[in-house]
Amino acid sequence: MRHNRRLRWAAIPIAATLSLVLAGCTQAQLNGFLPGFVEGESPVTNHTERISGLWVTSWIVLLVVGVITWGLTIWAVIAYRRRKGQTGLPVQLRYNMPIEIFYTVVPLILVLGFFAFTARDQAAIEERFAADEVDVHVEVIAKQWAWDFNYVDEDVYEPGIQGQLDEGGEPGAVDQSQLPTLVLPVGANVELELKSRDVIHSFWVVDFLYKKDMYPGKDNYMSFVPEREGTYAGKCAELCGEYHSLMLFNVEVVSQAEYEDYIESLRAAGQEGQLSDEFDRNQNLPGTGEPELKEEHEAE
């Protein structure tokens, strides 16, 4: 009885301290220190909280497992250490069936649990909008070492160049004004069609907490709703050659009116139509037919 009473009195200050610490956490801390969270504001996209929830839950579970494992290891080292005056080897045990079942079943449950929750969230994130639900359809074209953006429904485009060093700034700083910018309206159902002109790239907007590879000859898609206005840094997350580090872009989430003004500014600049795949470096993919040179050689 006295032992239980001591445990109860010890648990009260621990619980109070834990509650106080959690209550003082910022939005970023509660979301695992991931980028994209600002106190009092909505998440960057409709998927952001789902991704952070999976991340935070995972590391909490793994931290608990780690603490238990470390505790048992330290306890075994101390409890079964060689005492003064002891000689020879300790008693050798062949096996302990309950313990072996425990450390086989528990990791299996953890792995299956992580797999199930990851598969559930990934399916939700990867689900595409129905064709009639898409408000903004943008074709994102990756190339060494920049990005082109086709606004499909509006029939305008923005060509991009690789990042340029800012001569008037700090050493190694990039001139943000020259980076290609993907402009999206807040609250809209956005579908990005991801293509590559040459090698494998990866489309990554850091604050979106999600990235997707871009393969030559295969289109990938991202469907999401931007929920907070602002400017967000993007980059290629797949090593793609000499100037990979300068393959940068920005995403600007703006109001619907600002988005419409931006589209009109592209039209005014003469950037109407769509950038086609005629400049793709991979023109010999399966199904495109035999090169004419080979036919001429056979005729000779």
HULIN-V307428 format. One record per helix or strand of 2 or more residues. SS is the DSSP state (H for helix, E for strand). FROM is the first residue (numbers start at 1). TO is the last residue. If there is no record, write none. Layout:
# HULIN-V307428
ss;from;to
SS;FROM;TO
SS;FROM;TO
This chain:
# HULIN-V307428
ss;from;to
H;2;23
H;27;30
H;48;79
H;97;126
H;131;133
E;136;143
E;146;151
E;156;158
H;176;178
E;180;185
E;189;196
E;201;205
H;206;208
E;210;216
E;220;226
E;230;236
H;244;246
E;248;254
H;256;268
H;292;299
